[in-house]
Amino acid sequence: MIRASFATTIGLFHSHTHGGAQARPLQSNTREVIQCPEAWLVKIVSTLFVYQVPDSDLCFCYLSKNLNPFIAFEVVKKLDNPHIGFRFWEFSRFKLNIRHSFWTYNLLTRSLCKAGLHDLAGKMFECMKSDGVSPNSRLLGFLVSSFAEKGKLHFATALLLQSYEVEGSSMVVNSLLHTLVRLDRVEDAMKLFDTHLRSQSCNDTRTFNILIQGLCGIGKAHEALKLLGEMSSFGSSPDIVTYNTLIKGFCKSNELNKANEIFNEVKSRNGCFRDVVTYTSMMSGYCKAGKMREASLLLDEMVGLGMYPTNITFNVLVYGYVKAGEMSSAEAIRRKMDSFGCFPDVVTFTTLIDGYCRVGQVNKGFSLWEEMSAKGMFPNAFTYSILINALCKENRLLKARELLGQLACMDIVPKPFLYNPIIDGFCKAGKVNEANVIVAEMEKFRCKPDKITFTILIIGHCMKGRMCEAISIFHKMVAIGCSPDKITVSSLSSCLLKAGMAKEAYQLNQFAVKGQSNDVAPLERKAGNVTMAAC
């Protein structure tokens, strides 16, 4: 029925347009405004391909005469579906011999990759080349990034090698390297650079900045520094981003002297000037090392140079003073923010609350909590975690429980670290039934108990002499794929021995040893045996 109605529509359309839309040349990498008769043809073809691939002689004949690359692009765009779009492209290319435009290939390969259909996108790209349609650097940059994210680094590298013939190939190189670094595949990024990029002229300052950032991120600041020394041989010069990244890297590894050397080197370079990030990065290093005097002097220096500190700068200083236990100085920094047009944010308040809780002034922390609410700020998961931990340490479990209950009304994804302190508090207080209720609430909010949760529960039940339940919890832990560690196993084993359950302790230890090499099925069976023996 669809076939017959389409044939009728084609006939009507043909008569109204006096022979249909005539094929006309399409300029490379350009777009046109679609005309009315062609718009109707686009609608008809799009509708047809949603249901089936045409196989009648009338359809085939008409499409052969009237479909051109321009209309084909509009059809793909209107379909807005990678699966159907690919089906249309395949039919029109191989059955109708349509030479598709760059825009069709660009749109459809991107859509296929976004839908996770990288194999089909790869097939299209090969046809694109054989059709003599050249990709631009933006398309190649997208493709290498997408294929790398999918784990198809070999194909991404092959695309990269082809990009050397395209104008703007450095964009493609940087796109791939950036993706690898973002995926924590820094070693792969460096291997790619050493194998394929050292001999090329497409490397620029951004290329080196990406690699330096990756190396600093995994604690290899000295290797990053070697890259800095190689930049000039590639015709590239470091910029302030390069230096800021290195300063952060050395501060992260607590090598403040090296970081300070680079900080001073920036001052001596022509055309490269320290900025707020430079100062903030160096101040962060000093704050983490407890050198608050040096950090404070840097703040004065940057203000003297006419630079305005940002919220991040002030938060770094607040953190430093909080870590040093100097709450009065931390509060002074908060007051100073206003004079520079900065306002305390959630990070500022959370850091101060943490500081007051550390020095045992939990009520002061709650005062700041109320001040946050009055200013219309919403606490984050870490704000809740800090106060819940502090309350549990003071054995104020009901107040902590009340705070935890607020999460249901907040836009915060529940995490085990929010629940574990309260579960631990109730277990230590011998109220394991309350602890079990909290675990049930966790699971209700789709928050899976982690290794710490299970270990707390196991020890808590053991302390109450509820050994059978402790072993059942251990069994559940294994069943959901949460692997017990040495602390979990040794804690339960020790409690079993104290309870005179030597046989069960032996079975548990045997299970733990075999669990390192066996799959889940036999482990569950063994855990089941332990449970039965204990009960």
C-alpha positions as CSV (number, residue, x, y, z in Angstrom):
1,M,0.0,0.0,0.0
2,I,2.8,2.3,0.8
3,R,4.5,1.5,-2.5
4,A,1.3,2.2,-4.5
5,S,0.6,5.5,-2.7
6,F,4.2,6.6,-3.2
7,A,4.0,5.8,-6.9
8,T,0.8,7.9,-7.2
9,T,2.4,10.8,-5.3
10,I,5.5,10.6,-7.6
11,G,3.2,10.9,-10.6
12,L,1.3,13.9,-9.2
13,F,4.5,15.6,-8.1
14,H,6.1,15.0,-11.6
15,S,3.1,16.6,-13.4
16,H,3.0,19.6,-11.1
17,T,6.7,20.3,-11.5
18,H,6.9,19.7,-15.3
19,G,9.4,16.9,-15.1
20,G,10.7,17.3,-11.6
21,A,13.6,19.1,-10.1
22,Q,16.5,19.2,-12.5
23,A,19.9,18.2,-11.3
24,R,22.3,21.1,-11.1
25,P,25.9,21.5,-10.1
26,L,26.7,22.0,-6.5
27,Q,29.7,24.1,-5.5
28,S,32.1,22.2,-3.1
29,N,31.5,23.0,0.6
30,T,28.7,25.4,-0.1
31,R,25.0,25.3,0.8
32,E,21.9,26.6,-1.1
33,V,18.4,27.6,-0.1
34,I,16.0,24.8,-1.1
35,Q,13.2,25.8,-3.6
36,C,9.5,24.9,-3.3
37,P,9.4,21.9,-5.8
38,E,12.5,20.5,-4.3
39,A,11.2,20.9,-0.8
40,W,8.2,18.7,-1.7
41,L,10.5,16.1,-3.1
42,V,12.6,16.1,0.0
43,K,9.5,15.5,2.1
44,I,8.3,12.6,-0.1
45,V,11.7,10.9,-0.2
46,S,12.2,11.4,3.6
47,T,8.8,9.9,4.3
48,L,9.4,7.0,2.0
49,F,12.7,6.0,3.7
50,V,11.2,6.1,7.1
51,Y,9.1,3.1,6.1
52,Q,11.2,1.2,3.6
53,V,13.9,1.3,0.9
54,P,12.1,1.9,-2.5
55,D,12.3,-1.1,-4.8
56,S,9.6,-0.3,-7.5
57,D,10.8,0.5,-11.0
58,L,8.8,3.8,-11.0
59,C,10.4,5.0,-7.8
60,F,13.9,4.0,-8.9
61,C,13.5,5.6,-12.3
62,Y,12.2,8.9,-10.9
63,L,14.8,9.2,-8.1
64,S,17.6,8.4,-10.6
65,K,16.5,11.4,-12.7
66,N,15.6,13.9,-10.0
67,L,17.8,13.2,-7.0
68,N,21.0,15.3,-6.8
69,P,23.6,15.9,-4.1
70,F,21.9,19.0,-2.9
71,I,18.5,17.3,-2.4
72,A,20.2,14.3,-0.9
73,F,21.8,16.5,1.8
74,E,18.4,18.0,2.6
75,V,16.9,14.5,2.8
76,V,19.5,13.5,5.3
77,K,19.0,16.6,7.3
78,K,15.2,16.2,7.4
79,L,15.5,12.5,8.4
80,D,17.5,13.5,11.5
81,N,18.1,9.9,12.2
82,P,21.6,8.3,11.8
83,H,20.2,4.8,11.1
84,I,17.7,5.9,8.4
85,G,20.1,8.5,7.1
86,F,22.8,5.9,6.6
87,R,20.3,3.6,4.8
88,F,19.3,6.5,2.5
89,W,23.0,7.4,1.8
90,E,23.8,3.7,1.1
91,F,20.9,3.4,-1.3
92,S,21.5,6.7,-3.1
93,R,25.3,6.1,-3.5
94,F,25.4,2.5,-4.5
95,K,22.1,2.2,-6.4
96,L,21.7,5.7,-7.8
97,N,25.4,6.5,-8.1
98,I,24.9,9.9,-6.4
99,R,28.2,11.6,-5.6
100,H,27.3,13.1,-2.2
101,S,28.6,16.5,-1.1
102,F,30.9,17.3,1.7
103,W,28.0,18.5,3.8
104,T,26.2,15.2,3.6
105,Y,29.3,13.3,4.7
106,N,30.0,15.9,7.4
107,L,26.4,15.7,8.8
108,L,26.0,11.9,8.7
109,T,29.4,10.9,10.0
110,R,29.0,13.2,13.0
111,S,25.5,11.8,13.6
112,L,26.7,8.2,13.4
113,C,29.5,8.9,15.8
114,K,27.2,10.6,18.3
115,A,25.0,7.6,18.1
116,G,27.9,5.2,18.8
117,L,27.9,3.8,15.3
118,H,31.5,4.3,14.6
119,D,31.9,1.3,12.3
120,L,29.3,2.8,9.9
121,A,31.0,6.2,10.2
122,G,34.3,4.6,9.3
123,K,32.7,3.0,6.2
124,M,31.3,6.4,5.2
125,F,34.6,8.1,5.6
126,E,36.3,5.6,3.3
127,C,33.7,6.2,0.7
128,M,34.1,9.9,1.1
129,K,37.8,9.6,0.2
130,S,37.1,7.3,-2.8
131,D,34.5,9.9,-4.0
132,G,37.2,12.5,-4.0
133,V,35.5,14.6,-1.3
134,S,38.1,16.1,1.0
135,P,37.4,16.4,4.8
136,N,38.3,19.7,6.5
137,S,40.2,20.0,9.7
138,R,37.1,20.5,11.8
139,L,35.5,17.2,10.7
140,L,38.8,15.3,11.1
141,G,39.3,16.9,14.6
142,F,35.8,15.7,15.6
143,L,36.3,12.2,14.1
144,V,39.7,11.5,15.8
145,S,38.4,12.7,19.1
146,S,35.2,10.5,18.8
147,F,37.1,7.4,17.7
148,A,39.6,7.8,20.5
149,E,36.8,8.1,23.0
150,K,35.3,4.9,21.7
151,G,38.6,3.2,22.2
152,K,39.5,2.9,18.5
153,L,42.8,4.6,18.8
154,H,44.3,2.8,15.8
155,F,41.6,4.3,13.4
156,A,42.0,7.7,15.1
157,T,45.7,7.6,14.4
158,A,45.1,6.6,10.8
159,L,42.8,9.7,10.4
160,L,45.5,11.8,12.1
161,L,48.1,10.8,9.6
162,Q,45.7,11.8,6.7
163,S,45.2,15.2,8.3
164,Y,48.8,16.3,7.4
165,E,47.5,17.0,3.9
166,V,44.7,19.2,5.2
167,E,45.0,22.9,6.1
168,G,44.8,23.4,9.8
169,S,46.1,19.9,10.7
170,S,47.4,21.2,14.1
171,M,43.7,21.4,15.1
172,V,43.3,17.7,14.4
173,V,46.5,16.8,16.3
174,N,45.4,18.9,19.3
175,S,41.9,17.4,19.3
176,L,43.3,13.9,19.5
177,L,45.9,14.7,22.2
178,H,43.4,16.6,24.3
179,T,40.9,13.7,24.2
180,L,43.6,11.2,25.3
181,V,44.7,13.4,28.1
182,R,41.1,14.0,29.2
183,L,40.6,10.2,29.3
184,D,43.7,9.8,31.5
185,R,45.6,8.1,28.7
186,V,48.6,10.4,28.9
187,E,51.0,7.6,28.1
188,D,49.2,6.9,24.9
189,A,49.3,10.6,24.1
190,M,53.1,10.7,24.6
191,K,53.6,7.6,22.6
192,L,51.6,9.1,19.7
193,F,53.7,12.2,19.9
194,D,57.0,10.3,20.0
195,T,56.0,7.9,17.2
196,H,54.2,10.2,14.7
197,L,54.4,13.8,15.6
198,R,58.0,14.6,16.4
199,S,58.9,14.6,12.7
200,Q,55.9,16.8,11.7
201,S,55.6,20.5,11.4
202,C,52.0,20.7,12.7
203,N,52.9,20.9,16.4
204,D,52.2,24.3,18.0
205,T,52.3,25.8,21.4
206,R,48.9,24.3,22.2
207,T,50.2,20.8,21.3
208,F,52.9,21.1,24.0
209,N,50.5,22.7,26.5
210,I,48.2,19.7,26.2
211,L,51.1,17.2,26.8
212,I,52.6,19.3,29.6
213,Q,49.2,19.4,31.3
214,G,48.8,15.7,31.0
215,L,52.2,14.9,32.4
216,C,51.8,17.3,35.3
217,G,48.4,15.8,36.0
218,I,50.0,12.3,36.6
219,G,52.8,13.7,38.7
220,K,55.5,13.8,36.0
221,A,56.3,17.5,36.1
222,H,60.0,16.9,35.4
223,E,59.1,15.1,32.1
224,A,56.8,18.0,31.3
225,L,59.8,20.4,32.0
226,K,61.8,18.5,29.4
227,L,59.1,19.2,26.8
228,L,59.3,22.9,27.6
229,G,63.0,22.7,26.7
230,E,62.2,21.1,23.3
231,M,59.6,23.6,22.2
232,S,62.0,26.0,20.5
233,S,63.3,23.2,18.3
234,F,59.8,22.8,16.9
235,G,59.5,26.5,16.3
236,S,57.1,27.0,19.2
237,S,57.4,29.3,22.2
238,P,55.9,28.8,25.7
239,D,53.1,31.1,26.7
240,I,51.7,31.9,30.1
241,V,49.5,28.8,30.0
242,T,52.6,26.7,29.6
243,Y,54.2,28.2,32.7
244,N,51.1,28.2,34.8
245,T,50.6,24.5,34.1
246,L,54.2,23.7,35.1
247,I,53.8,25.8,38.3
248,K,50.7,23.9,39.2
249,G,52.4,20.6,38.4
250,F,55.4,21.2,40.7
251,C,53.2,22.6,43.5
252,K,51.1,19.4,43.2
253,S,54.2,17.3,43.8
254,N,55.3,19.6,46.7
255,E,58.4,20.8,44.8
256,L,57.9,24.5,45.7
257,N,61.5,25.5,44.9
258,K,61.1,24.3,41.4
259,A,57.7,26.0,41.1
260,N,59.2,29.2,42.3
261,E,62.0,29.0,39.8
262,I,59.5,28.8,37.0
263,F,57.4,31.6,38.6
264,N,60.5,33.8,38.5
265,E,61.4,32.7,35.0
266,V,58.2,34.1,33.7
267,K,59.2,37.6,34.9
268,S,62.4,37.5,32.9
269,R,60.8,36.4,29.6
270,N,59.9,39.0,27.0
271,G,56.3,39.0,25.9
272,C,55.2,36.7,28.7
273,F,53.6,38.2,31.7
274,R,52.3,36.7,35.0
275,D,48.6,36.8,35.4
276,V,46.1,36.0,38.2
277,V,46.4,32.3,37.5
278,T,50.2,32.4,37.9
279,Y,49.9,34.0,41.3
280,T,47.0,31.9,42.4
281,S,48.8,28.7,41.4
282,M,51.9,29.6,43.3
283,M,49.9,30.7,46.4
284,S,48.0,27.4,46.3
285,G,51.4,25.6,46.5
286,Y,52.4,27.7,49.5
287,C,49.0,27.2,51.2
288,K,49.2,23.4,50.9
289,A,52.7,23.5,52.4
290,G,51.5,25.6,55.3
291,K,53.6,28.6,54.2
292,M,51.0,31.2,54.7
293,R,53.4,34.2,55.1
294,E,54.7,33.6,51.6
295,A,51.2,33.2,50.2
296,S,50.1,36.4,51.8
297,L,53.1,38.3,50.4
298,L,52.2,37.1,46.9
299,L,48.6,38.4,47.4
300,D,50.1,41.8,48.3
301,E,52.4,41.7,45.3
302,M,49.7,40.9,42.8
303,V,47.4,43.6,44.2
304,G,50.4,46.1,44.0
305,L,50.8,45.2,40.3
306,G,47.1,46.1,39.7
307,M,45.8,42.6,39.4
308,Y,42.5,41.8,41.0
309,P,42.3,38.5,42.8
310,T,39.4,36.2,42.0
311,N,37.2,34.0,44.1
312,I,39.5,31.1,43.5
313,T,42.5,33.2,44.8
314,F,40.6,34.0,48.0
315,N,39.4,30.4,48.4
316,V,42.9,29.2,48.1
317,L,44.0,31.5,51.0
318,V,40.9,30.6,53.1
319,Y,41.8,26.9,52.7
320,G,45.4,27.6,53.7
321,Y,44.5,29.4,56.9
322,V,41.9,26.7,57.7
323,K,44.4,24.0,57.2
324,A,46.8,25.8,59.5
325,G,44.0,26.2,62.1
326,E,44.1,30.0,61.9
327,M,40.3,30.6,61.7
328,S,40.6,34.3,62.6
329,S,42.9,34.8,59.6
330,A,40.6,32.8,57.4
331,E,37.7,35.0,58.4
332,A,39.8,38.1,57.7
333,I,40.3,36.9,54.1
334,R,36.6,36.4,53.8
335,R,36.0,40.0,54.8
336,K,38.6,41.2,52.4
337,M,36.8,39.6,49.5
338,D,34.1,42.3,49.5
339,S,36.7,45.1,48.9
340,F,37.7,43.5,45.6
341,G,34.2,42.9,44.3
342,C,34.3,39.2,45.2
343,F,31.7,37.4,47.3
344,P,32.0,34.3,49.4
345,D,30.6,31.3,47.5
346,V,29.7,27.7,48.5
347,V,33.4,26.7,48.4
348,T,34.3,29.6,50.8
349,F,31.6,28.6,53.3
350,T,32.3,24.9,53.0
351,T,36.0,25.5,53.7
352,L,35.2,27.7,56.7
353,I,32.6,25.2,58.1
354,D,35.3,22.4,57.7
355,G,37.7,24.6,59.7
356,Y,35.4,25.2,62.6
357,C,34.4,21.6,62.7
358,R,38.1,20.6,62.8
359,V,38.7,22.8,65.9
360,G,35.6,21.4,67.6
361,Q,33.3,24.5,67.0
362,V,30.5,22.6,65.3
363,N,27.9,25.1,66.4
364,K,29.9,27.9,64.7
365,G,29.9,25.7,61.6
366,F,26.1,25.5,61.7
367,S,25.9,29.3,62.1
368,L,27.8,29.6,58.7
369,W,25.4,27.0,57.3
370,E,22.4,29.2,58.3
371,E,24.2,32.3,56.8
372,M,24.6,30.4,53.5
373,S,20.9,29.7,53.5
374,A,20.1,33.3,54.2
375,K,22.2,34.3,51.2
376,G,20.3,31.9,49.0
377,M,23.3,29.5,48.6
378,F,22.7,25.7,48.5
379,P,25.2,23.5,50.3
380,N,26.8,20.7,48.2
381,A,27.6,17.1,49.1
382,F,30.9,18.0,50.8
383,T,29.2,20.6,53.0
384,Y,26.8,18.0,54.2
385,S,29.6,15.4,54.6
386,I,31.6,17.7,56.8
387,L,28.8,18.5,59.2
388,I,27.6,14.9,59.3
389,N,31.1,13.7,60.1
390,A,31.5,16.3,62.8
391,L,28.1,15.5,64.4
392,C,28.9,11.8,64.4
393,K,32.2,12.4,66.1
394,E,30.3,14.2,68.9
395,N,27.8,11.3,69.0
396,R,25.0,13.7,67.9
397,L,23.6,10.9,65.7
398,L,19.9,12.1,65.7
399,K,21.0,15.6,64.5
400,A,23.2,13.9,61.8
401,R,20.3,11.7,60.9
402,E,18.1,14.8,60.5
403,L,20.7,16.5,58.3
404,L,20.9,13.4,56.1
405,G,17.1,13.4,55.7
406,Q,17.4,16.8,54.0
407,L,19.2,15.2,51.0
408,A,15.8,13.9,49.7
409,C,14.8,17.5,49.0
410,M,18.1,18.7,47.6
411,D,19.5,18.3,44.1
412,I,22.4,16.2,45.4
413,V,23.2,12.7,44.2
414,P,23.5,10.5,47.3
415,K,26.9,8.9,47.8
416,P,28.1,6.3,50.4
417,F,30.5,8.8,52.1
418,L,27.4,10.8,53.3
419,Y,25.8,7.7,54.9
420,N,28.8,5.8,56.2
421,P,29.6,8.0,59.3
422,I,26.0,7.7,60.6
423,I,26.0,4.0,60.0
424,D,29.3,3.7,61.8
425,G,28.0,5.8,64.7
426,F,24.9,3.7,65.2
427,C,26.9,0.5,64.9
428,K,29.4,1.7,67.5
429,A,26.5,2.6,69.8
430,G,25.2,-0.9,69.4
431,K,22.1,0.2,67.4
432,V,22.6,-2.1,64.4
433,N,18.9,-2.1,63.6
434,E,19.0,1.6,63.1
435,A,22.1,1.2,60.9
436,N,20.2,-1.4,58.8
437,V,17.4,1.1,58.3
438,I,19.8,3.7,57.0
439,V,21.3,1.2,54.6
440,A,17.8,0.4,53.4
441,E,17.2,4.2,52.8
442,M,20.5,4.3,50.9
443,E,19.3,1.6,48.5
444,K,15.9,3.2,48.2
445,F,17.7,6.3,46.8
446,R,19.7,4.1,44.5
447,C,22.9,4.7,46.4
448,K,24.8,1.4,46.5
449,P,26.7,0.5,49.7
450,D,30.4,0.5,49.2
451,K,33.3,-1.5,50.7
452,I,33.4,0.8,53.8
453,T,29.6,0.5,54.3
454,F,29.7,-3.3,54.3
455,T,32.8,-3.5,56.5
456,I,31.1,-1.2,59.1
457,L,28.0,-3.3,59.1
458,I,29.9,-6.6,59.4
459,I,31.9,-5.4,62.4
460,G,28.8,-3.8,63.9
461,H,26.8,-7.1,63.8
462,C,29.8,-9.1,65.1
463,M,30.1,-6.8,68.1
464,K,26.5,-7.5,68.9
465,G,27.1,-11.3,68.6
466,R,24.9,-11.5,65.4
467,M,27.5,-13.6,63.5
468,C,25.0,-15.2,61.1
469,E,23.8,-11.8,59.9
470,A,27.4,-10.6,59.6
471,I,28.2,-13.5,57.3
472,S,25.0,-12.9,55.4
473,I,26.1,-9.3,54.8
474,F,29.5,-10.5,53.6
475,H,27.7,-12.8,51.2
476,K,25.5,-9.9,49.9
477,M,28.7,-7.8,49.5
478,V,30.2,-10.5,47.2
479,A,26.9,-11.1,45.4
480,I,26.6,-7.4,44.2
481,G,30.2,-7.4,43.0
482,C,31.7,-5.4,45.8
483,S,35.0,-7.1,46.4
484,P,36.0,-7.4,50.1
485,D,39.5,-6.2,51.0
486,K,42.0,-7.5,53.6
487,I,40.4,-5.3,56.3
488,T,36.9,-6.7,55.7
489,V,38.1,-10.3,55.6
490,S,40.5,-10.0,58.6
491,S,37.9,-8.2,60.7
492,L,35.2,-10.8,60.1
493,S,37.7,-13.7,60.5
494,S,38.9,-12.3,63.8
495,C,35.4,-11.9,65.2
496,L,34.5,-15.5,64.1
497,L,37.5,-16.8,66.0
498,K,36.6,-14.9,69.1
499,A,33.1,-16.3,68.9
500,G,34.6,-19.8,68.8
501,M,33.7,-20.3,65.1
502,A,37.1,-21.5,63.9
503,K,35.7,-23.7,61.1
504,E,33.8,-20.8,59.7
505,A,36.8,-18.5,59.9
506,Y,38.9,-21.0,58.0
507,Q,36.2,-21.3,55.3
508,L,36.1,-17.5,55.1
509,N,39.9,-17.3,54.6
510,Q,39.9,-20.0,52.0
511,F,37.1,-18.2,50.2
512,A,39.1,-15.0,50.2
513,V,42.2,-16.7,48.8
514,K,40.2,-18.4,46.0
515,G,38.3,-15.2,45.3
516,Q,41.3,-13.6,43.8
517,S,41.4,-16.0,40.9
518,N,37.8,-17.5,40.6
519,D,34.8,-15.9,39.0
520,V,31.7,-14.8,40.9
521,A,29.7,-18.0,40.7
522,P,31.9,-20.3,42.8
523,L,32.5,-17.5,45.2
524,E,28.8,-17.1,45.9
525,R,28.5,-20.8,46.4
526,K,31.3,-20.9,48.9
527,A,29.9,-17.9,50.7
528,G,26.6,-19.7,50.8
529,N,28.3,-22.6,52.5
530,V,29.9,-20.4,55.1
531,T,26.5,-18.8,55.9
532,M,24.9,-22.2,56.3
533,A,27.7,-23.4,58.5
534,A,27.4,-20.4,60.8
535,C,23.6,-20.7,61.1
